[in-house]
């Protein structure tokens, strides 16, 4: 009887946890999009200069800044490079987030511990969305974890039972 209640409790907790996955992914995507838009705005003036003088090549603009005899331009080259590198990284991140749902889920999970993941996690607002996607994630996660835990428990109990039988045979 206790095992049944424990199984229900575990299933319920896993269901509620799994339902959070689509919401977390959505908030992660929105965070990436906001950072991407900000980086694009920060880069826009430099991109306009690159378009006008270097056929749109940001690398050519940065190289020009680096090779300039003016120390202000030389110093600003690293700042422009940082903005441009961040823009490119966020662009790649957005491309990864526009794939099919299962790839997006794996991508976000693989980002565990990076700055964007941590930002999303720290400001994540838990909700219980009643969408098919959220229900599917919740039910699937709950079933998988409950099945694995129960299978592990059964295997452990069988192992303990086998050890007792072996010990009894050796003492008899």
Phi, psi and omega in degrees: 000314179298321180299322178295318178293320178298318179297318178296318179297313179299316179299316181297315179296317180293323177299311180294325177291314181297326179297335182286339187303307180299325178294319178296316179299317179299315180293324177297314179299318180294323178295315179298316180298319180295316178295322179296315179298319179296315179296322179295320178295316180297329183272343190303319179294319178292323179294323177297320177295317178296322178296319184286319188248342187228030179052034176085001184277112177291325178298320178295320178297315181295318177298321178297317177299316183295325183269002180291143176287344180282120182297334179293314178295319180299316180292320181290342180301319180291325178293317178296320178299317179297316179297315181293317178297319178295318178301314180296319179296316179292327176295317177295320179297317179295321177298320179294330182275000178256015179274181176300157188305320183290326176289322177298316180299315178295321179297312181296318179298325180287348180269005181309127178096345178282170187300317182291321177298313181295321177299315180296317181296318183291333180247015182295129178256111182293141177209168176239085179286138180258060175253158179298325180296314180294317179296320179296315177299314182296311181294318180296314180295316180297314180298313183299310182293317180297316179298314180296316180296315181293320178297318178296318179296315179298315179298320179295316178295322177294321178296317178296318178296320178295319180296322178295317179297317179296318180295322179293321179294323181288329180277340183276000000 
